[in-house]
């Protein structure tokens, strides 16, 4: 049972509650940041910069998708 209406619950909230941070690497996580041991300079790390873009794009999509919206998409394909 949900504690709020499906239109008020985003996919990012569900994923964070069940799986933890959205970031694929801890050095770009907004909720569980951890510096990578082998990193010499976070500011110029190409992998970190790319993974931050991935995190931001993923968060944008998941933050703007509600359970109700997801359900509507599924019904549209039936």
N, C-alpha and C positions, 0 to 999 in steps of 0.2 A: 504494500500500500504506500502511496506517495504522501508526503507531508504537505506538498504544495501542488498547485495545478500544473499539468504538463506544459502549459504555455509559459510557466514561470521557471522551469528547470532547463538549463542548457546542457548540451552534451559535454561541454568542458567540465561542468560541475560533477557530472556522473563519472567521467573518466578519472578525474582527480580523486574522487572519493573511493573508487574501486581500485585504481591502478597507481595512483600517485601523480607526480609531475608530468606535464605534457612534453617537456624537453627530452630529447633523445640522449643528450649528454649533460652531466650535472653542472658544467661551467656556464650554461646559459639558462638554467632553471631559475624561475622567479620565486619558487616556494621551497626549493631544496638545493640551493646553490652550494657547490663544492668546487674548489679549484682543482684542475687536473694535475696530478703529480709531475708529469713529464713536461708540463707547459713552462716555457721560458718567459713568454710575454703574452698575456691574454689580449692585450690591445691590438696586437698585430697577428694573432693566430688565425690563419685562413680557415681552418676547420671550425673554430669557434664562431667566426663571423658568418660562415655559411649555415651552421646549425642554429644560430640566432635567427636568421631569416626563416628557416624552416619552422622553428618554434613560433615565431610571430605569425606566420601565415596559417599554421595549424590552429593556433589559439583564436585567430580572427574567425575562421570558419566555425570552429566548435563553440565559441562564445556567442555566435549569432544564430545557432541552430538549437531550437528547443525540442523537447520530446514531442510536443504537439505538432510542430513543423515537420519533424521527421516522420511522424505517423501520417500526416497529410501527403507527404511525398510517396510513401509506400502505397497508400490508397489510390493515388493518381496512376500508378502502374498496373492496377488491377482491372 
